[in-house]
Amino acid sequence: MVGLRGPRLPPAGILLLLPFLPLLLPAAPARHRASYKPVIVVHGLFDSSHSFRHLLEYINETHPGTVVTVLDLFDGRESLRPLWEQVQGFREAVAPIMAKAPQGVHLICYSQGGLVCRALLSVMDEHNVDSFISLSSPQMGQYGDTDYLKWLFPTSMRSNLYRVCYSPWGQEFSICNYWHDPHHDDLYLNASSFLALINGERDHPNATAWRKNFLRVGRLVLIGGPDDGVITPWQSSFFGFYDANETVLEMEEQLVYLRDSFGLKTLLARGAIVRCPMAGIVHTAWHSNRTLYETCIEPWLS
């Protein structure tokens, strides 16, 4: 009778193919990659987290789902606090972020913040930084008259600022912690309470441990350029600096590299240093320039 017929069974050949159907059917669209590593951003002198809104937008557009933390510490004038004080504050802020990211994190550190981050890599025994992106940072120090200096020390020029910066009082200002006068190298080595230590230029009990910690980093990305207008010499962003004649010696000619005092030579030998020079970008535009982001930052945010 019509309507009373039982269900038709598939032919035997189809039954034999059932276990192989997953191999025969088109693959489902691939799901988005598990996740990108968290990104931690550290600002520079007189900055705040608001300065990085464009960078945050770029990361969200190109690497959706990335957890980005722009640390809101030592903003504005507080950024003049001694750098070791800032390092301690930022250390307390980044430690829990690292602890929740077993696959590692990325650091993007701008200007003065690049020195804070380099110190963090030195003092944190168990840091898990994959890429340390140093964004126009005076890694070998600063020796130039800028608007910042004229505002802070209106009666001093770069030629005599060492009298202030290489005093105990001067070392209470962050910028003096990395003031590097090539004409007074002995005073710099004796008085610098920050840069000479993280560079391994002066002996101290933690030098070996700090070097070991620094070498835990997966990659060091150095970014800067000739039109920066603040970092002086601009090659300081790439660990270049003046000699006593104010001739710029590149990283490979610096004693800290030749002696491998904190690990630069070792990093370069293992192919872990990336240099990304960009012309046409002024100091305050490094974190908002889209081309710079796509060329020098985005490729390393794994």
N, C-alpha and C positions, 0 to 999 in steps of 0.2 A: 504494500500500500504506500501511496505517496506520503512522505513526511515521516515514515516510520523506519527509514533506512538508517543503520548505524553509521558511525564515523568511518571514513575511509582511512585505512592505514597507508603510510607512505611506502613506496616501493623499497625493496630490500637494499637497493643500491644507495638510496638516500640515507637509510639508517646507518650504513657503513661509513658515510661521510660525516655524520654528526660530530664525532670527536675532533674533526679537522676544521669545522666551521670557523672557529676563531682565527685560524690562519688564512682562510679564504676570504673572509669579509674585510672591507676596507678598515684601516686602523682608525680608531677614534682620534679626534684632534688632541694633540699633546697638551697636557695641562701646563700652566705657567710654572716655570722653574720653581723649585722649593722656596727659595727666598734669597734676597741679596743680603750681604753682611750689613749690620748696622753701621751708620756713619755718625761720627762725632765731630762737631765743628767747634773750633776754638778761635775767638776773635782777637783782634790786635789792639794797639794803643788807641784809647779814646773811643773804641767801638762798643757796640752792644749786639745782642742777638738780632735786632731788627735789621741790621745792615746786611744780613744774609738771606733776606726773603727771596731774592731772585735765584740764588744758588739752590735754595730749598725747592723752588718751583721747577728748576731744571732737573733736579734729581727725581722728583716725583713724576715728571713727565717721561723721562727716559728709563727709569728703574722703578716702576710703580710698586708700591708695597714696601719700599725700603724704610726702615725706621731711622729717622734722622733726628739727632739731638743737637741743637745749637745751644751750647752751654751759656747760661745767663749769669756769669760770675765776673766780678772785677770790671764792671761796665764803667764807661766814661772816665772820670778822674780817678776812680779806684784802680784803673789799669796802670797807674803810676806806682802802685804798691811794689815793694821789692819782689823780684821774680821768684825767689824761693818760697815766699809766702803764697804767691799765686800758684806755684806748682803744687803745694800742699792742698790748697783748695780744689784745684782741678783734679788732683789725684783722688780725692774723696768722691768727686762727682763721677769720674769715669770708671772707677773700680766696679760698682754694681752693674754698669752697662756691659762691661767686659765679662763679668761673671755669668750674665744671662745669654752670652753669645759664644758658645763653645767652638764655633767655626771661625771666630775671629771678628775683628772690627776694622774699620777704616778711620783714619784721622785726617781731617782737612784743617790745616792750621795756618792762619793768615798773619803775616807781618810779625809783630812781636809774639803773637801766639805760636808761631813756628818754633821759637826758642823755648817757650813753655812746654810744648809737646816733645821737643827733643830731650829736655830734662826729664819728662815723664817716662820716656823710653829708657832712660838711664837708671832711674831710681825704682822702677816697678819690676820686681823680680819675676812676676808671672804674667806680664802683659801679653796680650794676644793680638797685636796690631799687624794686620796683613799689609796694608798700604799706608804709609805716612806721607801725606801730600803736603809739602811745604810751599805755601803760596806767597811768593814775594816776601820772604823772610830774611832778615840780616843774619844769616847763619854764622858768618865769620865776623860779625860785628858791624858797627855803624861809625862812619867818620865823615860827616857832611853837615853843612848848615841847612836846616829845613825850617819850615814854618813852625813845626812842633818845638824845635829847639829854641827858636827866637821867642816863642811864647813862654817857654819854661825858664830860659836863662837869657833874658833880654840884654844883659851886659856882657855876655860871653860869645865868642866866636869859636869855631871848631879848633883853631890853633891854640886856644888857651883853656878850653873847657876841661881839659884833663885836670886842672887845678881844683875844679869842683868835683868832677866824677871820680877821681882817684883819691877822694877823702872819705872817711867813714860816713860823714853826712851825705855826700853825694851818692854813695852806694845804697841809700835809702830810697832812691828813685829808680824805677825799673829801667829807664833808658840808659842810666849810667851803668847798669849791670852788664850792658853789652857795648858800651862806648869803647872803641878800640882805636887808640891813637898810635899810628905807626911810627911816630917820631919819639914816642916815650914808651917803648916796649917794656923796659924794666919796671916802670911804674904800673903799667897795665898788668903784668904778670903778678906783681906783688899785691895790688889793690883789688883787682877784679874778683868779686866774691861769687860770680856766677859763670860768665862765659869762659874764663880761663880754666874753671873746674870742669865744666861739661865737655870742653875741648881736650881735656887731659893735658893741658899745657903746664899745669902746676901739679906737683905730686900731692896726693891726698890718700887716705886709707881706703877709700871706696873705689879707687880708679879701676881696678881689675873687675870688680863686680859690676860697675856701671857699664864697662865695655861689653861684658858678657850679656847684660840685659839689652843694651842697644842693638846687638847683633841678632836678637830674637825677631826683629822686624822682618817682614817678608819682602818689602820693597820700599825704597826711598825715592819719591818723585819730587824733583826740584823744579820750581816754576819761577820765572822772573823775566825781566827784559830791560832794554836800554832806555826806554822812555818812561820808566817808573817815576822818576822825579823825587823820590824820597829815600829809598835804600841807596846808600852811598858807601863804596862803589856798588853799582847795581849787580856786579858779579858776586857780591856777598851772598846773594840768593843761591849761588851754585858753589859755595865754599871757596870762592876766589876773594882776594883782598890785596890791599896796597902793600908794597914793601916800603922801606924807609925813604925811597925816592918818589913815592906815590905812583909807582908803576904797578899795574894790577898783575898779580901772579895767579894763574888759574889753580883750581883745586889740586891737581896733580903735582903742583910745585910748592904747595904749602907743607910746612913741617908736620902739621897734625896729620896730613895724609901720608907723607913719606915715613913717618914713625908709626903710622896706623894707631895713633894714640887712643882713639875711641871707636875705631872700626871702619872708617871710610874706605880704606884700601881693601879691606876684606870684602866689604859689600860690593865694591866695583868689580873685584875679581870674580865674584859669583854671579855677576850680571844683574845685581839687585838695585842699581842706581839708574834712574831715568831722568834725563835733563830735557826740559821743555822750554826753551827760550821763545818769547813772543814779543815782537815789536809793536809799537803803537798803542800800548795800554798804560795808562797812568795808574799810580799806586792805589787810588780809591776805587778803581774799576775792575780789579782782578776778580772779585767774587760776583760780579754782575755781567761780565762779558760772555755771551753765549758761545761764540766761536772758541774762546779760551777753554770754556767748560768742556765742549765737545772734543777738543783736540787733546787737552792735557789732563783732564780730571776724569771724565766719564769712562774712558777705557780701563781705568784701574779700580773702578768700584764693582768688584766681582760679587 
